[in-house]
Amino acid sequence: MLKLPVCPHCHAVYSYKEVRDMKQGSMLCYHCKKKFSVNKKLTRFIFLAVVCAVLIIFNLAVIFSTDNISIVMIITDMVFVTAAVLMSPLTVRFKPEKMTKSEKNSVSENKKRGIKNGK
């Protein structure tokens, strides 16, 4: 479940920074110029729900087993939240989208002319 997404068409690899900065919606692959959709909401929600459940269970275990509750809970909560934030780009998923005929023609024209990334 936790891995950086790749293009669903050509399996081009996207970096951590690229994935982190992507917006929800439609994108074009930088390599094959085919459309895919970026899905962040569902997988991120599931991931954060699991992190919250683990934190609640861990905090309950700390409450019942440790005398110095506040320091241990603050440190572990900070570690868990930081790890969750850093791992959030690993929850992004790409799904293929069909291109319209005009988009296909535009991509083939650009390939013939040697134009990359719409420039």
Backbone as XML, in Angstrom:
<?xml version="1.0"?>
<chain id="A" units="angstrom">
  <residue number="1" name="MET">
    <atom name="N" x="0.813" y="-1.186" z="0.000"/>
    <atom name="CA" x="0.000" y="0.000" z="0.000"/>
    <atom name="C" x="0.864" y="1.261" z="0.000"/>
  </residue>
  <residue number="2" name="LEU">
    <atom name="N" x="1.921" y="1.274" z="0.746"/>
    <atom name="CA" x="2.730" y="2.484" z="0.870"/>
    <atom name="C" x="3.920" y="2.429" z="-0.081"/>
  </residue>
  <residue number="3" name="LYS">
    <atom name="N" x="3.728" y="3.049" z="-1.248"/>
    <atom name="CA" x="4.821" y="3.177" z="-2.209"/>
    <atom name="C" x="4.505" y="4.368" z="-3.095"/>
  </residue>
  <residue number="4" name="LEU">
    <atom name="N" x="5.528" y="4.938" z="-3.695"/>
    <atom name="CA" x="5.317" y="6.061" z="-4.604"/>
    <atom name="C" x="4.591" y="5.569" z="-5.850"/>
  </residue>
  <residue number="5" name="PRO">
    <atom name="N" x="3.648" y="6.358" z="-6.364"/>
    <atom name="CA" x="2.904" y="5.921" z="-7.543"/>
    <atom name="C" x="3.725" y="6.040" z="-8.816"/>
  </residue>
  <residue number="6" name="VAL">
    <atom name="N" x="3.352" y="5.242" z="-9.799"/>
    <atom name="CA" x="3.970" y="5.293" z="-11.127"/>
    <atom name="C" x="2.861" y="5.497" z="-12.159"/>
  </residue>
  <residue number="7" name="CYS">
    <atom name="N" x="3.233" y="5.958" z="-13.331"/>
    <atom name="CA" x="2.269" y="6.159" z="-14.402"/>
    <atom name="C" x="1.567" y="4.831" z="-14.699"/>
  </residue>
  <residue number="8" name="PRO">
    <atom name="N" x="0.232" y="4.811" z="-14.756"/>
    <atom name="CA" x="-0.470" y="3.562" z="-15.021"/>
    <atom name="C" x="-0.320" y="3.076" z="-16.459"/>
  </residue>
  <residue number="9" name="HIS">
    <atom name="N" x="0.180" y="3.926" z="-17.339"/>
    <atom name="CA" x="0.336" y="3.551" z="-18.742"/>
    <atom name="C" x="1.742" y="3.040" z="-19.041"/>
  </residue>
  <residue number="10" name="CYS">
    <atom name="N" x="2.756" y="3.843" z="-18.694"/>
    <atom name="CA" x="4.138" y="3.489" z="-19.068"/>
    <atom name="C" x="5.018" y="3.159" z="-17.860"/>
  </residue>
  <residue number="11" name="HIS">
    <atom name="N" x="4.466" y="3.268" z="-16.672"/>
    <atom name="CA" x="5.174" y="2.975" z="-15.418"/>
    <atom name="C" x="6.362" y="3.906" z="-15.167"/>
  </residue>
  <residue number="12" name="ALA">
    <atom name="N" x="6.253" y="5.140" z="-15.642"/>
    <atom name="CA" x="7.281" y="6.147" z="-15.358"/>
    <atom name="C" x="7.255" y="6.461" z="-13.864"/>
  </residue>
  <residue number="13" name="VAL">
    <atom name="N" x="8.419" y="6.619" z="-13.286"/>
    <atom name="CA" x="8.543" y="6.833" z="-11.847"/>
    <atom name="C" x="8.472" y="8.323" z="-11.536"/>
  </residue>
  <residue number="14" name="TYR">
    <atom name="N" x="7.691" y="8.666" z="-10.535"/>
    <atom name="CA" x="7.593" y="10.045" z="-10.056"/>
    <atom name="C" x="8.320" y="10.154" z="-8.724"/>
  </residue>
  <residue number="15" name="SER">
    <atom name="N" x="8.988" y="11.268" z="-8.515"/>
    <atom name="CA" x="9.756" y="11.449" z="-7.287"/>
    <atom name="C" x="8.838" y="11.821" z="-6.121"/>
  </residue>
  <residue number="16" name="TYR">
    <atom name="N" x="9.373" y="11.705" z="-4.930"/>
    <atom name="CA" x="8.645" y="12.052" z="-3.707"/>
    <atom name="C" x="8.146" y="13.493" z="-3.769"/>
  </residue>
  <residue number="17" name="LYS">
    <atom name="N" x="9.013" y="14.420" z="-4.200"/>
    <atom name="CA" x="8.655" y="15.842" z="-4.258"/>
    <atom name="C" x="7.559" y="16.087" z="-5.292"/>
  </residue>
  <residue number="18" name="GLU">
    <atom name="N" x="7.643" y="15.443" z="-6.455"/>
    <atom name="CA" x="6.615" y="15.606" z="-7.483"/>
    <atom name="C" x="5.250" y="15.142" z="-6.973"/>
  </residue>
  <residue number="19" name="VAL">
    <atom name="N" x="5.245" y="13.998" z="-6.319"/>
    <atom name="CA" x="3.991" y="13.443" z="-5.795"/>
    <atom name="C" x="3.446" y="14.324" z="-4.681"/>
  </residue>
  <residue number="20" name="ARG">
    <atom name="N" x="4.317" y="14.806" z="-3.822"/>
    <atom name="CA" x="3.887" y="15.662" z="-2.707"/>
    <atom name="C" x="3.221" y="16.933" z="-3.221"/>
  </residue>
  <residue number="21" name="ASP">
    <atom name="N" x="3.728" y="17.499" z="-4.310"/>
    <atom name="CA" x="3.226" y="18.760" z="-4.832"/>
    <atom name="C" x="2.055" y="18.616" z="-5.801"/>
  </residue>
  <residue number="22" name="MET">
    <atom name="N" x="1.667" y="17.392" z="-6.164"/>
    <atom name="CA" x="0.570" y="17.179" z="-7.106"/>
    <atom name="C" x="-0.772" y="17.530" z="-6.477"/>
  </residue>
  <residue number="23" name="LYS">
    <atom name="N" x="-1.669" y="18.005" z="-7.325"/>
    <atom name="CA" x="-3.039" y="18.305" z="-6.920"/>
    <atom name="C" x="-3.949" y="17.144" z="-7.317"/>
  </residue>
  <residue number="24" name="GLN">
    <atom name="N" x="-5.052" y="17.020" z="-6.614"/>
    <atom name="CA" x="-6.069" y="16.025" z="-6.946"/>
    <atom name="C" x="-6.651" y="16.381" z="-8.311"/>
  </residue>
  <residue number="25" name="GLY">
    <atom name="N" x="-6.845" y="15.396" z="-9.176"/>
    <atom name="CA" x="-7.441" y="15.660" z="-10.485"/>
    <atom name="C" x="-6.695" y="14.993" z="-11.608"/>
  </residue>
  <residue number="26" name="SER">
    <atom name="N" x="-6.787" y="15.570" z="-12.791"/>
    <atom name="CA" x="-6.234" y="14.989" z="-14.002"/>
    <atom name="C" x="-4.826" y="15.504" z="-14.283"/>
  </residue>
  <residue number="27" name="MET">
    <atom name="N" x="-3.955" y="14.620" z="-14.740"/>
    <atom name="CA" x="-2.570" y="14.980" z="-15.067"/>
    <atom name="C" x="-2.178" y="14.292" z="-16.376"/>
  </residue>
  <residue number="28" name="LEU">
    <atom name="N" x="-1.115" y="14.809" z="-16.996"/>
    <atom name="CA" x="-0.500" y="14.161" z="-18.152"/>
    <atom name="C" x="0.853" y="13.604" z="-17.723"/>
  </residue>
  <residue number="29" name="CYS">
    <atom name="N" x="1.139" y="12.397" z="-18.130"/>
    <atom name="CA" x="2.432" y="11.793" z="-17.818"/>
    <atom name="C" x="3.537" y="12.555" z="-18.536"/>
  </residue>
  <residue number="30" name="TYR">
    <atom name="N" x="4.613" y="12.817" z="-17.849"/>
    <atom name="CA" x="5.733" y="13.541" z="-18.460"/>
    <atom name="C" x="6.469" y="12.690" z="-19.484"/>
  </residue>
  <residue number="31" name="HIS">
    <atom name="N" x="6.277" y="11.387" z="-19.419"/>
    <atom name="CA" x="7.006" y="10.490" z="-20.307"/>
    <atom name="C" x="6.184" y="10.092" z="-21.531"/>
  </residue>
  <residue number="32" name="CYS">
    <atom name="N" x="4.980" y="9.554" z="-21.313"/>
    <atom name="CA" x="4.180" y="9.043" z="-22.427"/>
    <atom name="C" x="3.073" y="9.999" z="-22.866"/>
  </residue>
  <residue number="33" name="LYS">
    <atom name="N" x="2.860" y="11.082" z="-22.139"/>
    <atom name="CA" x="1.865" y="12.119" z="-22.452"/>
    <atom name="C" x="0.426" y="11.610" z="-22.403"/>
  </residue>
  <residue number="34" name="LYS">
    <atom name="N" x="0.177" y="10.515" z="-21.681"/>
    <atom name="CA" x="-1.185" y="10.004" z="-21.535"/>
    <atom name="C" x="-1.776" y="10.515" z="-20.225"/>
  </residue>
  <residue number="35" name="LYS">
    <atom name="N" x="-3.111" y="10.600" z="-20.212"/>
    <atom name="CA" x="-3.822" y="11.138" z="-19.058"/>
    <atom name="C" x="-3.980" y="10.103" z="-17.952"/>
  </residue>
  <residue number="36" name="PHE">
    <atom name="N" x="-3.873" y="10.578" z="-16.718"/>
    <atom name="CA" x="-4.221" y="9.756" z="-15.566"/>
    <atom name="C" x="-4.787" y="10.668" z="-14.493"/>
  </residue>
  <residue number="37" name="SER">
    <atom name="N" x="-5.534" y="10.071" z="-13.576"/>
    <atom name="CA" x="-6.093" y="10.883" z="-12.489"/>
    <atom name="C" x="-5.302" y="10.623" z="-11.211"/>
  </residue>
  <residue number="38" name="VAL">
    <atom name="N" x="-5.164" y="11.676" z="-10.430"/>
    <atom name="CA" x="-4.456" y="11.601" z="-9.159"/>
    <atom name="C" x="-5.505" y="11.459" z="-8.064"/>
  </residue>
  <residue number="39" name="ASN">
    <atom name="N" x="-5.401" y="10.385" z="-7.297"/>
    <atom name="CA" x="-6.355" y="10.123" z="-6.227"/>
    <atom name="C" x="-5.624" y="10.162" z="-4.903"/>
  </residue>
  <residue number="40" name="LYS">
    <atom name="N" x="-5.944" y="11.163" z="-4.086"/>
    <atom name="CA" x="-5.292" y="11.315" z="-2.794"/>
    <atom name="C" x="-6.246" y="11.052" z="-1.634"/>
  </residue>
  <residue number="41" name="LYS">
    <atom name="N" x="-7.513" y="11.359" z="-1.812"/>
    <atom name="CA" x="-8.428" y="11.440" z="-0.684"/>
    <atom name="C" x="-8.694" y="10.106" z="0.012"/>
  </residue>
  <residue number="42" name="LEU">
    <atom name="N" x="-9.110" y="9.086" z="-0.718"/>
    <atom name="CA" x="-9.508" y="7.829" z="-0.085"/>
    <atom name="C" x="-8.334" y="7.139" z="0.595"/>
  </residue>
  <residue number="43" name="THR">
    <atom name="N" x="-7.230" y="6.972" z="-0.116"/>
    <atom name="CA" x="-6.094" y="6.259" z="0.478"/>
    <atom name="C" x="-5.486" y="7.049" z="1.639"/>
  </residue>
  <residue number="44" name="ARG">
    <atom name="N" x="-5.466" y="8.374" z="1.523"/>
    <atom name="CA" x="-4.945" y="9.185" z="2.617"/>
    <atom name="C" x="-5.861" y="9.089" z="3.840"/>
  </residue>
  <residue number="45" name="PHE">
    <atom name="N" x="-7.173" y="9.077" z="3.624"/>
    <atom name="CA" x="-8.125" y="8.931" z="4.722"/>
    <atom name="C" x="-7.921" y="7.604" z="5.441"/>
  </residue>
  <residue number="46" name="ILE">
    <atom name="N" x="-7.773" y="6.526" z="4.683"/>
    <atom name="CA" x="-7.555" y="5.203" z="5.282"/>
    <atom name="C" x="-6.245" y="5.199" z="6.066"/>
  </residue>
  <residue number="47" name="PHE">
    <atom name="N" x="-5.199" y="5.751" z="5.482"/>
    <atom name="CA" x="-3.896" y="5.797" z="6.149"/>
    <atom name="C" x="-3.980" y="6.579" z="7.460"/>
  </residue>
  <residue number="48" name="LEU">
    <atom name="N" x="-4.608" y="7.759" z="7.420"/>
    <atom name="CA" x="-4.718" y="8.569" z="8.635"/>
    <atom name="C" x="-5.612" y="7.907" z="9.677"/>
  </residue>
  <residue number="49" name="ALA">
    <atom name="N" x="-6.637" y="7.182" z="9.254"/>
    <atom name="CA" x="-7.487" y="6.446" z="10.198"/>
    <atom name="C" x="-6.682" y="5.357" z="10.906"/>
  </residue>
  <residue number="50" name="VAL">
    <atom name="N" x="-5.832" y="4.670" z="10.163"/>
    <atom name="CA" x="-4.988" y="3.637" z="10.775"/>
    <atom name="C" x="-3.990" y="4.263" z="11.744"/>
  </residue>
  <residue number="51" name="VAL">
    <atom name="N" x="-3.369" y="5.374" z="11.343"/>
    <atom name="CA" x="-2.419" y="6.060" z="12.228"/>
    <atom name="C" x="-3.119" y="6.514" z="13.510"/>
  </residue>
  <residue number="52" name="CYS">
    <atom name="N" x="-4.316" y="7.074" z="13.385"/>
    <atom name="CA" x="-5.067" y="7.516" z="14.578"/>
    <atom name="C" x="-5.413" y="6.349" z="15.483"/>
  </residue>
  <residue number="53" name="ALA">
    <atom name="N" x="-5.832" y="5.229" z="14.898"/>
    <atom name="CA" x="-6.168" y="4.049" z="15.703"/>
    <atom name="C" x="-4.940" y="3.539" z="16.455"/>
  </residue>
  <residue number="54" name="VAL">
    <atom name="N" x="-3.803" y="3.490" z="15.765"/>
    <atom name="CA" x="-2.567" y="3.043" z="16.424"/>
    <atom name="C" x="-2.180" y="4.000" z="17.545"/>
  </residue>
  <residue number="55" name="LEU">
    <atom name="N" x="-2.309" y="5.303" z="17.302"/>
    <atom name="CA" x="-1.994" y="6.296" z="18.336"/>
    <atom name="C" x="-2.906" y="6.153" z="19.552"/>
  </residue>
  <residue number="56" name="ILE">
    <atom name="N" x="-4.185" y="5.952" z="19.328"/>
    <atom name="CA" x="-5.120" y="5.793" z="20.445"/>
    <atom name="C" x="-4.771" y="4.558" z="21.263"/>
  </residue>
  <residue number="57" name="ILE">
    <atom name="N" x="-4.502" y="3.458" z="20.589"/>
    <atom name="CA" x="-4.141" y="2.220" z="21.301"/>
    <atom name="C" x="-2.838" y="2.415" z="22.061"/>
  </residue>
  <residue number="58" name="PHE">
    <atom name="N" x="-1.859" y="3.042" z="21.428"/>
    <atom name="CA" x="-0.581" y="3.259" z="22.099"/>
    <atom name="C" x="-0.741" y="4.191" z="23.298"/>
  </residue>
  <residue number="59" name="ASN">
    <atom name="N" x="-1.523" y="5.270" z="23.144"/>
    <atom name="CA" x="-1.740" y="6.188" z="24.265"/>
    <atom name="C" x="-2.460" y="5.509" z="25.426"/>
  </residue>
  <residue number="60" name="LEU">
    <atom name="N" x="-3.423" y="4.661" z="25.122"/>
    <atom name="CA" x="-4.100" y="3.915" z="26.192"/>
    <atom name="C" x="-3.127" y="2.982" z="26.904"/>
  </residue>
  <residue number="61" name="ALA">
    <atom name="N" x="-2.254" y="2.338" z="26.140"/>
    <atom name="CA" x="-1.256" y="1.450" z="26.758"/>
    <atom name="C" x="-0.309" y="2.257" z="27.646"/>
  </residue>
  <residue number="62" name="VAL">
    <atom name="N" x="0.086" y="3.448" z="27.227"/>
    <atom name="CA" x="0.973" y="4.301" z="28.028"/>
    <atom name="C" x="0.265" y="4.750" z="29.309"/>
  </residue>
  <residue number="63" name="ILE">
    <atom name="N" x="-0.998" y="5.117" z="29.199"/>
    <atom name="CA" x="-1.754" y="5.582" z="30.369"/>
    <atom name="C" x="-1.798" y="4.510" z="31.445"/>
  </residue>
  <residue number="64" name="PHE">
    <atom name="N" x="-1.995" y="3.268" z="31.040"/>
    <atom name="CA" x="-2.137" y="2.189" z="32.021"/>
    <atom name="C" x="-0.821" y="1.579" z="32.474"/>
  </residue>
  <residue number="65" name="SER">
    <atom name="N" x="0.298" y="1.947" z="31.837"/>
    <atom name="CA" x="1.550" y="1.285" z="32.211"/>
    <atom name="C" x="2.668" y="2.206" z="32.689"/>
  </residue>
  <residue number="66" name="THR">
    <atom name="N" x="2.559" y="3.511" z="32.516"/>
    <atom name="CA" x="3.656" y="4.408" z="32.827"/>
    <atom name="C" x="3.227" y="5.466" z="33.832"/>
  </residue>
  <residue number="67" name="ASP">
    <atom name="N" x="4.163" y="5.833" z="34.729"/>
    <atom name="CA" x="3.881" y="6.897" z="35.688"/>
    <atom name="C" x="4.044" y="8.276" z="35.061"/>
  </residue>
  <residue number="68" name="ASN">
    <atom name="N" x="5.014" y="8.432" z="34.175"/>
    <atom name="CA" x="5.305" y="9.722" z="33.556"/>
    <atom name="C" x="4.570" y="9.805" z="32.208"/>
  </residue>
  <residue number="69" name="ILE">
    <atom name="N" x="3.262" y="9.936" z="32.277"/>
    <atom name="CA" x="2.397" y="9.821" z="31.106"/>
    <atom name="C" x="2.611" y="10.941" z="30.088"/>
  </residue>
  <residue number="70" name="SER">
    <atom name="N" x="2.619" y="12.174" z="30.531"/>
    <atom name="CA" x="2.592" y="13.293" z="29.592"/>
    <atom name="C" x="3.822" y="13.352" z="28.688"/>
  </residue>
  <residue number="71" name="ILE">
    <atom name="N" x="5.011" y="13.174" z="29.222"/>
    <atom name="CA" x="6.235" y="13.254" z="28.413"/>
    <atom name="C" x="6.267" y="12.138" z="27.373"/>
  </residue>
  <residue number="72" name="VAL">
    <atom name="N" x="5.980" y="10.920" z="27.788"/>
    <atom name="CA" x="6.018" y="9.775" z="26.871"/>
    <atom name="C" x="4.980" y="9.948" z="25.774"/>
  </residue>
  <residue number="73" name="MET">
    <atom name="N" x="3.776" y="10.370" z="26.140"/>
    <atom name="CA" x="2.711" y="10.531" z="25.144"/>
    <atom name="C" x="3.022" y="11.660" z="24.163"/>
  </residue>
  <residue number="74" name="ILE">
    <atom name="N" x="3.547" y="12.762" z="24.647"/>
    <atom name="CA" x="3.865" y="13.879" z="23.759"/>
    <atom name="C" x="4.943" y="13.481" z="22.767"/>
  </residue>
  <residue number="75" name="ILE">
    <atom name="N" x="5.981" y="12.834" z="23.235"/>
    <atom name="CA" x="7.084" y="12.442" z="22.344"/>
    <atom name="C" x="6.617" y="11.424" z="21.310"/>
  </residue>
  <residue number="76" name="THR">
    <atom name="N" x="5.906" y="10.389" z="21.752"/>
    <atom name="CA" x="5.455" y="9.364" z="20.799"/>
    <atom name="C" x="4.423" y="9.922" z="19.821"/>
  </residue>
  <residue number="77" name="ASP">
    <atom name="N" x="3.539" y="10.783" z="20.295"/>
    <atom name="CA" x="2.558" y="11.379" z="19.388"/>
    <atom name="C" x="3.245" y="12.240" z="18.331"/>
  </residue>
  <residue number="78" name="MET">
    <atom name="N" x="4.254" y="12.998" z="18.744"/>
    <atom name="CA" x="4.997" y="13.821" z="17.788"/>
    <atom name="C" x="5.710" y="12.951" z="16.750"/>
  </residue>
  <residue number="79" name="VAL">
    <atom name="N" x="6.284" y="11.843" z="17.184"/>
    <atom name="CA" x="6.970" y="10.934" z="16.263"/>
    <atom name="C" x="5.976" y="10.327" z="15.273"/>
  </residue>
  <residue number="80" name="PHE">
    <atom name="N" x="4.825" y="9.853" z="15.775"/>
    <atom name="CA" x="3.814" y="9.252" z="14.905"/>
    <atom name="C" x="3.268" y="10.264" z="13.905"/>
  </residue>
  <residue number="81" name="VAL">
    <atom name="N" x="2.951" y="11.468" z="14.341"/>
    <atom name="CA" x="2.389" y="12.484" z="13.448"/>
    <atom name="C" x="3.411" y="12.910" z="12.406"/>
  </residue>
  <residue number="82" name="THR">
    <atom name="N" x="4.660" y="13.095" z="12.809"/>
    <atom name="CA" x="5.720" y="13.453" z="11.856"/>
    <atom name="C" x="5.903" y="12.354" z="10.814"/>
  </residue>
  <residue number="83" name="ALA">
    <atom name="N" x="5.924" y="11.110" z="11.263"/>
    <atom name="CA" x="6.064" y="9.990" z="10.327"/>
    <atom name="C" x="4.875" y="9.929" z="9.371"/>
  </residue>
  <residue number="84" name="ALA">
    <atom name="N" x="3.676" y="10.168" z="9.875"/>
    <atom name="CA" x="2.486" y="10.137" z="9.018"/>
    <atom name="C" x="2.533" y="11.242" z="7.965"/>
  </residue>
  <residue number="85" name="VAL">
    <atom name="N" x="2.963" y="12.428" z="8.356"/>
    <atom name="CA" x="3.051" y="13.539" z="7.399"/>
    <atom name="C" x="4.102" y="13.239" z="6.330"/>
  </residue>
  <residue number="86" name="LEU">
    <atom name="N" x="5.237" y="12.699" z="6.740"/>
    <atom name="CA" x="6.293" y="12.384" z="5.772"/>
    <atom name="C" x="5.899" y="11.232" z="4.847"/>
  </residue>
  <residue number="87" name="MET">
    <atom name="N" x="5.044" y="10.346" z="5.322"/>
    <atom name="CA" x="4.630" y="9.199" z="4.519"/>
    <atom name="C" x="3.396" y="9.479" z="3.665"/>
  </residue>
  <residue number="88" name="SER">
    <atom name="N" x="2.765" y="10.632" z="3.826"/>
    <atom name="CA" x="1.520" y="10.899" z="3.097"/>
    <atom name="C" x="1.657" y="10.847" z="1.568"/>
  </residue>
  <residue number="89" name="PRO">
    <atom name="N" x="2.759" y="11.267" z="0.945"/>
    <atom name="CA" x="2.858" y="11.104" z="-0.517"/>
    <atom name="C" x="2.875" y="9.636" z="-0.959"/>
  </residue>
  <residue number="90" name="LEU">
    <atom name="N" x="3.182" y="8.742" z="-0.056"/>
    <atom name="CA" x="3.202" y="7.322" z="-0.404"/>
    <atom name="C" x="1.791" y="6.753" z="-0.537"/>
  </residue>
  <residue number="91" name="THR">
    <atom name="N" x="0.773" y="7.531" z="-0.153"/>
    <atom name="CA" x="-0.605" y="7.057" z="-0.229"/>
    <atom name="C" x="-1.322" y="7.510" z="-1.496"/>
  </residue>
  <residue number="92" name="VAL">
    <atom name="N" x="-0.662" y="8.285" z="-2.346"/>
    <atom name="CA" x="-1.269" y="8.790" z="-3.582"/>
    <atom name="C" x="-1.333" y="7.657" z="-4.605"/>
  </residue>
  <residue number="93" name="ARG">
    <atom name="N" x="-2.430" y="7.609" z="-5.343"/>
    <atom name="CA" x="-2.600" y="6.597" z="-6.380"/>
    <atom name="C" x="-2.956" y="7.262" z="-7.703"/>
  </residue>
  <residue number="94" name="PHE">
    <atom name="N" x="-2.449" y="6.688" z="-8.796"/>
    <atom name="CA" x="-2.759" y="7.157" z="-10.142"/>
    <atom name="C" x="-3.667" y="6.130" z="-10.804"/>
  </residue>
  <residue number="95" name="LYS">
    <atom name="N" x="-4.691" y="6.624" z="-11.519"/>
    <atom name="CA" x="-5.579" y="5.747" z="-12.282"/>
    <atom name="C" x="-5.620" y="6.236" z="-13.722"/>
  </residue>
  <residue number="96" name="PRO">
    <atom name="N" x="-5.612" y="5.313" z="-14.690"/>
    <atom name="CA" x="-5.610" y="5.735" z="-16.094"/>
    <atom name="C" x="-6.932" y="6.392" z="-16.485"/>
  </residue>
  <residue number="97" name="GLU">
    <atom name="N" x="-6.842" y="7.352" z="-17.392"/>
    <atom name="CA" x="-8.017" y="8.006" z="-17.976"/>
    <atom name="C" x="-7.939" y="7.867" z="-19.479"/>
  </residue>
  <residue number="98" name="LYS">
    <atom name="N" x="-9.081" y="7.783" z="-20.102"/>
    <atom name="CA" x="-9.102" y="7.716" z="-21.564"/>
    <atom name="C" x="-8.957" y="9.117" z="-22.126"/>
  </residue>
  <residue number="99" name="MET">
    <atom name="N" x="-8.194" y="9.207" z="-23.219"/>
    <atom name="CA" x="-7.986" y="10.484" z="-23.891"/>
    <atom name="C" x="-9.024" y="10.649" z="-24.999"/>
  </residue>
  <residue number="100" name="THR">
    <atom name="N" x="-9.439" y="11.882" z="-25.233"/>
    <atom name="CA" x="-10.337" y="12.158" z="-26.343"/>
    <atom name="C" x="-9.537" y="12.134" z="-27.641"/>
  </residue>
  <residue number="101" name="LYS">
    <atom name="N" x="-10.249" y="12.093" z="-28.771"/>
    <atom name="CA" x="-9.562" y="12.057" z="-30.063"/>
    <atom name="C" x="-8.722" y="13.307" z="-30.299"/>
  </residue>
  <residue number="102" name="SER">
    <atom name="N" x="-9.247" y="14.452" z="-29.877"/>
    <atom name="CA" x="-8.492" y="15.691" z="-30.086"/>
    <atom name="C" x="-7.206" y="15.697" z="-29.255"/>
  </residue>
  <residue number="103" name="GLU">
    <atom name="N" x="-7.274" y="15.148" z="-28.030"/>
    <atom name="CA" x="-6.066" y="15.067" z="-27.195"/>
    <atom name="C" x="-5.058" y="14.105" z="-27.800"/>
  </residue>
  <residue number="104" name="LYS">
    <atom name="N" x="-5.538" y="12.977" z="-28.345"/>
    <atom name="CA" x="-4.637" y="12.021" z="-28.995"/>
    <atom name="C" x="-3.967" y="12.655" z="-30.208"/>
  </residue>
  <residue number="105" name="ASN">
    <atom name="N" x="-4.749" y="13.398" z="-31.006"/>
    <atom name="CA" x="-4.190" y="14.063" z="-32.183"/>
    <atom name="C" x="-3.145" y="15.095" z="-31.773"/>
  </residue>
  <residue number="106" name="SER">
    <atom name="N" x="-3.431" y="15.834" z="-30.699"/>
    <atom name="CA" x="-2.498" y="16.849" z="-30.217"/>
    <atom name="C" x="-1.188" y="16.211" z="-29.765"/>
  </residue>
  <residue number="107" name="VAL">
    <atom name="N" x="-1.279" y="15.096" z="-29.053"/>
    <atom name="CA" x="-0.073" y="14.398" z="-28.581"/>
    <atom name="C" x="0.722" y="13.859" z="-29.757"/>
  </residue>
  <residue number="108" name="SER">
    <atom name="N" x="0.039" y="13.273" z="-30.741"/>
    <atom name="CA" x="0.768" y="12.722" z="-31.891"/>
    <atom name="C" x="1.417" y="13.840" z="-32.717"/>
  </residue>
  <residue number="109" name="GLU">
    <atom name="N" x="0.731" y="14.983" z="-32.832"/>
    <atom name="CA" x="1.324" y="16.128" z="-33.532"/>
    <atom name="C" x="2.582" y="16.611" z="-32.803"/>
  </residue>
  <residue number="110" name="ASN">
    <atom name="N" x="2.492" y="16.711" z="-31.492"/>
    <atom name="CA" x="3.647" y="17.156" z="-30.704"/>
    <atom name="C" x="4.802" y="16.182" z="-30.810"/>
  </residue>
  <residue number="111" name="LYS">
    <atom name="N" x="4.493" y="14.877" z="-30.826"/>
    <atom name="CA" x="5.568" y="13.888" z="-30.961"/>
    <atom name="C" x="6.254" y="14.011" z="-32.318"/>
  </residue>
  <residue number="112" name="LYS">
    <atom name="N" x="5.453" y="14.259" z="-33.363"/>
    <atom name="CA" x="6.029" y="14.404" z="-34.708"/>
    <atom name="C" x="6.948" y="15.619" z="-34.780"/>
  </residue>
  <residue number="113" name="ARG">
    <atom name="N" x="6.552" y="16.666" z="-34.098"/>
    <atom name="CA" x="7.347" y="17.909" z="-34.103"/>
    <atom name="C" x="8.489" y="17.891" z="-33.096"/>
  </residue>
  <residue number="114" name="GLY">
    <atom name="N" x="8.478" y="16.893" z="-32.203"/>
    <atom name="CA" x="9.536" y="16.808" z="-31.192"/>
    <atom name="C" x="9.297" y="17.727" z="-30.012"/>
  </residue>
  <residue number="115" name="ILE">
    <atom name="N" x="8.062" y="18.127" z="-29.787"/>
    <atom name="CA" x="7.734" y="19.027" z="-28.668"/>
    <atom name="C" x="7.437" y="18.166" z="-27.448"/>
  </residue>
  <residue number="116" name="LYS">
    <atom name="N" x="8.042" y="18.572" z="-26.329"/>
    <atom name="CA" x="7.826" y="17.840" z="-25.079"/>
    <atom name="C" x="7.101" y="18.725" z="-24.072"/>
  </residue>
  <residue number="117" name="ASN">
    <atom name="N" x="6.233" y="18.093" z="-23.260"/>
    <atom name="CA" x="5.514" y="18.761" z="-22.166"/>
    <atom name="C" x="4.718" y="19.968" z="-22.643"/>
  </residue>
  <residue number="118" name="GLY">
    <atom name="N" x="4.212" y="19.936" z="-23.845"/>
    <atom name="CA" x="3.371" y="21.010" z="-24.353"/>
    <atom name="C" x="4.100" y="22.313" z="-24.620"/>
  </residue>
  <residue number="119" name="LYS">
    <atom name="N" x="5.443" y="22.313" z="-24.725"/>
    <atom name="CA" x="6.230" y="23.539" z="-24.930"/>
    <atom name="C" x="6.650" y="23.652" z="-26.376"/>
  </residue>
</chain>
